[in-house]
Structure formats: structure tokens, C-alpha cells
Amino acid sequence: MRILVSGASVAGPVLAYWLTRYGFEVTVVERAPAPRKTGGHAVDLFRPAMNISEKMGVLPRIEERATGTDRMTVCQEGARRPVRVDLSKIFGATSDRHVEIMRDELSEIYYDAARDDVEYVFGDSISAISPDGEVRFENAAPRRFDLVVGADGLHSNVRRLVFGKESRFSAFTGAYLGVLTLPNVSRLDGELLIHVGVGRTAGMYGARHLGDARALFLFRSERELHYHHHDVPRQKELLRGAFDGMHADVDRWLDELDRTPAFYFDSITQLRMDTWSRGRVTLVGDAGYCPGPAVGGSTSLAVVGAYVLAGELARADGDHERAFPAYERAMAEHVRGSHAAALSAAKTLIPTSHLGVWGLAQGARLISALPAGPSRALVRLTTRSARLYNSMTVDDYPPSPAASPGRAGPPGLRGRAQQRLRDGFQR
């Protein structure tokens, strides 16, 4: 059975790994010309995603590449003294199994896990999908697949082709996110420095193995801002305007906007769909149920969703008419919880009042100052995300009898995949 996956970030490679282990023949198509290594930002893996990564045999590499951020300095806009926080206690109280890692590094780890058993096609994209499984590409000749999975993120091309315009399903949360790569001039190692004001939060962090640093910007807007997603100068202009005059540190970070090698800007948007499947096509991760970048645990949700989708397809022997509804039932509660947790987290991370600014700093300091037991109890009482991720469970899907021991995919696929990388999937 041939399955096409669109997207090679996180959900796509995880899904490809598990599908090949169940005996399916998998092709992954990715618009980028190679695995992305453009800077990215730090993401969190919580207990369920950690458990799945352990089953994949990649957990040691993930832990090795952890950012190591264990301290935070919070500067309240207009206040003289910063608040210093022990992040290790907060992370420990939030989840009993957690790691923070750069998104691009996580993507590379998942890609490496099954790259020899999966046909990866870089530098191409799907242009049309017919009900009978014929897929047309921007550059390559058409091919036929039994199933197609969109794992291509918040602005999914597969979702647009099959379900219609993104505006039909997107819900603006009232906030925006910007990330840029810049020199680690403050020599931050294991520390997150943040400035918090009403309606805006800016932070900078480094990692023990990175030669540079990341600046993260979150801000609120009462109305949706007008810009094209390819208009980077306009996006930088909006970011500068939102953080004008906040602090000298923030001004220095913004000065790097015209020199940064990697920049990301987008609205913090949730996707709310009644179903993620139509015919032979389904969606996974942010493409189907993004809870909101930077606030909703979307990376962990994507890993869990990919694992569940592959498991349900194996359990149904590839019958998508049984597998897709089972996948949606299994993920429905997790998605609803993540959406609610994201809205709650956004209110905390981007305070709407001076009291909220004060509460964010003082609450973090209180949790880090308390002994482990009380701090864990306080976090679980006050954050939806902690309760969500500590209670999230998934089935333990058994290996398919059809899968070959120690190998997935048809013989000779490794050489074919390498050829596709060389010739851009041209025929």
C-alpha cells in the first residue's frame, strides 16, 4: 500500500517512521530543497511525545540536543529589579517527563530515524489530488497513491486543495509571534531573558551547543494585521512597531532584524475543523488541528497525532474508511484540550494588564522558590497545559505482522530515495 505524506518537519517524518514499521510504502514530499536548517525556535516535548520518541529509539539524541535552559530572568516593563526564576523546578512541576529542543534539530532527528526506508522527495509540492488517488506535482510527473496525508503545517497546501481556504477553519487568537536568529552577544547559556509588558513579551535565549541565540517576540493586536505571508519587510516593520521603546535590550535585538539569517513571523492561529479527513486524504499535526504556535504544545500534539494515525491504519489493515474515523476519535479529546490550554497560556504569556504582568513574574518566582512537592501542586492547579499533558494517553499499537523484522519498506528503496534527492524527482 502506497502512502504519500506532504511535509518533512515533525509530524511527517514521525508518521513515515511508523508507517514503514507497519509495512506500508511511504513517500514524503517536501517543498524545501533539503531538510530545513534555518534556525528555528525551541519547542517542548512532553511525556507522551517523549515516550513515542523512546519507542523510535531516538530519545538519547533528543536529550543530547536539549537546550539546557534552566534559568529565567524576568524584567517587568517599568520595574527596576528583575525577577530570577529556577526554570528546572517549573518544568519539573509541569511534567514528569519533558525536554526543550530546537525545532529544526528535532526535525532532523526524526528524519534520520527512517530516511533509509522512506522515499524522500525534496524541492517539490503537490498541485492536485484526485478522488481516486492520482497526485499531480509542481515539478514531477503524476503518480498514484492509495492514501495522501497532509503534514504540511498551519498553512497546509493539502488542506487547501482538499478542504478549501484556510480562512474557513482558522481562528485568530489576537496575538502574533516573531522569531529571529542573532549573535549571542549576552553570552546566554542555559538562561532565558524576558521583558514583559502589557500586551507584549520579548525574550532571548541561547543553548549550550548553539553558536548563536534566538529572540522571541509575542504581542497582542485587537485586529488582524494586514500583510502577505511572503512580505518579510512588512512583517519586520510590524514587529518593530509593536515593541518600540520597550527596553534597550529589546531595541538591540530588533536591530538585528536586517542582518538575521533566519526570521519567522505569523499570527498565533488555531485551526478548528469538524473533520480532518475526506476520501483518501487526511491531515495530521498543525495541518489539521494547530492549537497555536508557541503557546499550545503543538509539537507534542503533532508527534502523538502521527503515531496514532499510523497505528490506526495498521490496526485497520490500511482500510482508511475505518482508520481515519478511529484516528479522529482517538485524537479529539487531546485536540480540544490543547486548544483550551493554548488560549489559557496565551493570556499568561502575553498579559493584558499591569496586574497580569506582575502576576506572571511573581507567580514564576513563587513556584521556583517553593519545594518540589508544593510547586508541582501549584502548577497543576493553575495551568491547563500541565493537567492536559500529564493525563494524555495513547494506545500501545502492536507491530503489524506484515512488517519485515528490522526493516521497513520495499527492497532497494534506500538507493531510490537517494536518487530522488539528486534529481529532484524528475522523470
Number of C-alpha atoms within 10 A of each C-alpha: 11 14 23 24 27 28 27 29 22 26 32 29 29 27 29 32 26 23 26 23 26 26 24 26 21 28 21 24 24 24 17 14 12 13 17 16 12 13 23 18 20 22 22 20 24 24 20 21 25 22 15 19 22 13 10 15 13 17 17 10 14 22 15 11 20 21 23 19 22 16 18 22 19 21 23 21 18 11 8 8 9 16 14 18 24 19 21 15 21 22 20 15 22 25 22 13 17 18 21 19 22 19 21 19 21 23 20 17 20 26 22 14 17 23 18 19 26 27 25 30 29 22 18 19 20 19 14 16 21 14 12 12 19 15 19 17 16 13 15 16 11 16 12 16 19 16 22 25 24 27 32 27 25 23 17 19 23 27 25 15 14 18 17 12 14 16 10 12 17 18 16 16 21 17 23 25 22 21 23 24 24 24 15 18 11 12 14 17 19 16 22 21 20 21 22 26 22 18 21 23 25 26 22 24 24 27 24 15 12 14 11 17 21 25 25 20 24 26 24 23 14 8 10 13 13 9 13 9 13 9 9 14 12 14 21 18 11 17 21 16 10 18 20 12 10 17 15 10 16 21 14 11 21 21 13 15 20 10 12 15 12 15 21 18 19 15 22 28 20 23 21 18 13 10 15 21 23 14 15 20 25 25 29 30 26 26 26 29 30 28 31 28 20 22 23 26 23 24 24 22 28 26 24 27 29 25 27 25 26 26 27 23 21 26 18 15 17 22 15 21 14 14 21 26 16 19 24 22 11 18 20 15 13 19 22 14 18 25 24 15 23 25 19 17 19 22 17 16 20 23 23 16 12 15 10 19 25 17 14 19 19 16 16 21 20 14 22 22 16 13 11 15 10 13 21 22 13 18 22 18 11 12 15 19 24 20 17 20 25 16 12 17 14 14 10 10 13 10 16 16 11 13 17 15 10 6 15 24 22 15 10 10 18 18 12 17 20 16 16 18 17 12 12 16 20 13 9
